[in-house]
Amino acid sequence: MAEEKKTKFCVNCGAEIDARAKICPKCGVEQPITPQKISKLWWLVPLFLGILGGIIAWLVNKERNPKAAKKLLIFGIVWAIFWIIIYILLLFLTMTLALGKARGTARDAKRMADIRSIQNALEMEYNLEKEEYPLISVDAYGRLTISQIGVYSLPKDPGGGKVLNCNDKKDTPYHAISNSMDRKKYCIWACLENGKFFAASPKGTKTLDKPPTNLNCW
């Protein structure tokens, strides 16, 4: 039986690529190196040392000083339990942070896919006779106000994460620049939770550090 191929998403374009890939074959952007995982059994070391130390101290002192021996044994057990609690807290914190980051990355990947879908809809509805794209309307904050392009209904933001890098400071990441003055162009983009902006135009798609300011997009 063939081994299941592990994949990951490109940090730049959101494409699904091989988990071992160092450079995205789609956009050519270098991918961050995944750190080596530390064995989860490391916590057994202080646990073993605590219990072993307590037992040894008890055996050495049980004849000449039973009370001290008992205290040392209890201390060894408490020391071991202390490290178990520390390990559980660290594990919980690590998992919580990793889960939050993974969810944010997944939401950003969905936003990037949505922008590509909107781009495809605009290209499908391109008027060859007039050589123009559908009209894109926006509100005062630059947010998309159209709900449909041809037969394609615009997707909704996946939500769940704060996107505060948009110019309106609200969780409304799908933006555009009105093309009412020039229907030969369009510029749409999504604000991402990682602080970037994923934009699309007739030139293609690109991840930007700042939001577009005109129909040329970048």
C-alpha positions as CSV (number, residue, x, y, z in Angstrom):
1,M,0.0,0.0,0.0
2,A,1.4,3.4,-1.0
3,E,2.4,5.8,1.7
4,E,0.1,8.7,2.1
5,K,1.7,11.9,0.8
6,K,2.0,14.7,3.4
7,T,1.2,18.2,2.2
8,K,1.2,21.8,3.5
9,F,0.1,25.2,2.3
10,C,2.5,27.8,0.8
11,V,2.9,30.8,3.1
12,N,2.8,33.1,0.1
13,C,0.2,31.9,-2.4
14,G,-1.7,29.3,-0.4
15,A,-1.1,26.5,-2.9
16,E,-1.0,22.9,-1.5
17,I,2.6,21.6,-1.9
18,D,4.7,18.7,-0.6
19,A,5.4,18.9,3.1
20,R,9.1,18.6,2.5
21,A,9.3,21.3,-0.1
22,K,11.7,24.2,0.7
23,I,10.5,26.4,-2.2
24,C,6.9,26.6,-3.5
25,P,6.8,25.3,-7.1
26,K,3.9,27.6,-7.8
27,C,5.2,31.0,-6.8
28,G,8.9,30.3,-6.0
29,V,8.8,31.6,-2.5
30,E,11.0,29.9,0.1
31,Q,9.1,28.1,2.8
32,P,9.9,28.3,6.6
33,I,11.8,25.4,8.0
34,T,9.7,23.2,10.4
35,P,11.6,22.8,13.7
36,Q,12.5,19.3,14.8
37,K,10.0,18.0,17.4
38,I,11.4,17.3,20.8
39,S,10.4,13.9,22.3
40,K,7.4,14.2,24.5
41,L,9.0,11.7,26.9
42,W,11.5,14.2,28.2
43,W,9.3,14.8,31.3
44,L,10.1,11.2,32.4
45,V,13.6,12.4,33.3
46,P,12.7,14.7,36.2
47,L,9.9,12.3,37.2
48,F,12.4,9.4,37.4
49,L,15.0,11.4,39.2
50,G,12.5,12.8,41.7
51,I,11.1,9.4,42.6
52,L,14.5,7.6,42.5
53,G,16.1,10.4,44.6
54,G,13.3,10.2,47.2
55,I,13.6,6.4,47.4
56,I,17.4,6.5,47.8
57,A,17.2,9.2,50.5
58,W,14.5,7.1,52.3
59,L,16.6,3.9,52.2
60,V,19.7,5.7,53.4
61,N,18.0,7.5,56.4
62,K,15.2,5.1,57.3
63,E,17.2,3.4,60.1
64,R,18.9,6.4,61.8
65,N,16.3,9.0,61.1
66,P,12.9,7.6,60.1
67,K,11.1,11.0,60.2
68,A,13.7,12.7,57.9
69,A,13.7,9.7,55.6
70,K,9.9,10.0,55.3
71,K,10.1,13.7,54.5
72,L,12.8,13.1,51.9
73,L,10.6,10.4,50.2
74,I,7.6,12.7,50.2
75,F,9.8,15.6,48.8
76,G,11.0,13.3,46.0
77,I,7.4,12.3,45.1
78,V,6.2,16.0,45.3
79,W,9.2,17.0,43.1
80,A,8.2,14.5,40.5
81,I,4.5,15.6,40.6
82,F,5.6,19.2,40.3
83,W,7.4,18.5,37.0
84,I,4.4,16.6,35.7
85,I,2.2,19.6,36.3
86,I,4.7,21.9,34.6
87,Y,4.9,19.6,31.6
88,I,1.1,19.4,31.3
89,L,0.9,23.3,31.5
90,L,3.6,23.7,28.8
91,L,2.0,21.1,26.6
92,F,-1.4,22.8,26.9
93,L,0.1,26.2,26.1
94,T,2.1,24.9,23.1
95,M,-1.0,23.1,21.7
96,T,-3.2,26.1,22.2
97,L,-0.7,28.4,20.4
98,A,-0.2,25.9,17.6
99,L,-3.9,25.4,17.1
100,G,-4.6,29.1,17.0
101,K,-1.8,29.7,14.4
102,A,-3.0,26.7,12.3
103,R,-6.6,28.0,12.3
104,G,-5.4,31.5,11.3
105,T,-3.3,30.0,8.5
106,A,-6.3,28.0,7.3
107,R,-8.6,31.0,7.3
108,D,-6.0,33.0,5.3
109,A,-5.7,30.1,2.8
110,K,-9.5,30.3,2.4
111,R,-9.4,34.0,1.9
112,M,-6.7,33.6,-0.8
113,A,-8.8,30.9,-2.5
114,D,-11.8,33.2,-2.4
115,I,-9.9,36.0,-4.1
116,R,-8.9,33.6,-6.8
117,S,-12.5,32.5,-7.2
118,I,-13.6,36.1,-7.6
119,Q,-10.8,36.7,-10.1
120,N,-12.0,33.7,-12.1
121,A,-15.5,35.0,-12.1
122,L,-14.4,38.4,-13.4
123,E,-12.4,36.7,-16.2
124,M,-15.3,34.5,-17.1
125,E,-17.6,37.6,-17.4
126,Y,-15.2,39.6,-19.4
127,N,-17.0,41.3,-22.3
128,L,-14.9,40.6,-25.5
129,E,-16.9,43.0,-27.6
130,K,-16.5,46.0,-25.3
131,E,-13.2,44.7,-23.9
132,E,-14.3,45.4,-20.3
133,Y,-14.8,43.6,-17.0
134,P,-17.9,43.7,-14.9
135,L,-18.5,46.8,-12.8
136,I,-17.0,46.5,-9.3
137,S,-18.7,48.6,-6.7
138,V,-17.3,49.3,-3.2
139,D,-18.4,51.3,-0.1
140,A,-16.6,54.2,1.5
141,Y,-14.1,51.8,3.1
142,G,-13.3,50.1,-0.1
143,R,-15.2,46.9,0.8
144,L,-16.9,44.9,-1.9
145,T,-20.6,45.7,-2.0
146,I,-21.5,43.4,-5.0
147,S,-22.9,40.1,-4.0
148,Q,-22.7,38.3,-7.4
149,I,-20.6,38.3,-10.6
150,G,-22.6,36.7,-13.4
151,V,-23.9,33.5,-11.9
152,Y,-21.1,33.4,-9.3
153,S,-22.1,34.4,-5.7
154,L,-19.3,36.1,-3.8
155,P,-18.0,34.1,-0.9
156,K,-18.2,35.2,2.7
157,D,-15.1,35.6,4.9
158,P,-14.4,32.5,7.0
159,G,-14.4,34.7,10.2
160,G,-13.1,33.6,13.5
161,G,-10.0,35.8,13.5
162,K,-9.4,39.5,13.9
163,V,-8.2,41.1,10.7
164,L,-7.1,44.6,11.9
165,N,-4.8,45.5,9.0
166,C,-7.6,46.7,6.8
167,N,-8.1,50.4,6.3
168,D,-11.5,50.3,8.1
169,K,-10.1,48.5,11.1
170,K,-12.9,45.9,11.0
171,D,-13.1,42.2,10.3
172,T,-14.1,42.7,6.7
173,P,-11.2,41.5,4.6
174,Y,-12.6,41.5,1.0
175,H,-11.8,44.8,-0.6
176,A,-11.5,46.3,-4.1
177,I,-11.0,49.5,-6.0
178,S,-13.9,50.6,-8.0
179,N,-13.4,50.2,-11.8
180,S,-16.3,52.5,-12.8
181,M,-13.8,54.8,-14.5
182,D,-11.8,52.1,-16.2
183,R,-13.6,48.8,-16.9
184,K,-10.5,47.3,-18.6
185,K,-8.9,46.7,-15.2
186,Y,-9.8,45.5,-11.7
187,C,-8.1,45.2,-8.4
188,I,-9.4,43.0,-5.6
189,W,-7.7,41.9,-2.4
190,A,-8.2,40.2,1.0
191,C,-6.7,41.4,4.2
192,L,-4.9,38.4,5.9
193,E,-4.5,37.7,9.6
194,N,-0.7,37.4,9.0
195,G,-0.6,41.1,8.2
196,K,-0.3,40.7,4.5
197,F,-2.6,41.5,1.6
198,F,-3.4,39.0,-1.1
199,A,-4.4,40.8,-4.3
200,A,-5.6,39.8,-7.8
201,S,-5.7,41.7,-11.0
202,P,-5.6,40.9,-14.8
203,K,-1.9,40.5,-14.2
204,G,-2.4,37.6,-11.8
205,T,-2.1,37.3,-8.0
206,K,0.4,38.6,-5.5
207,T,0.9,38.9,-1.8
208,L,1.6,42.5,-0.8
209,D,2.9,44.2,2.3
210,K,0.6,47.2,1.9
211,P,-3.0,47.4,0.5
212,P,-3.3,48.5,-3.2
213,T,-4.1,52.1,-3.9
214,N,-5.1,52.1,-7.5
215,L,-6.4,49.8,-10.3
216,N,-2.9,48.7,-11.3
217,C,-2.9,46.9,-7.9
218,W,0.9,46.6,-7.8
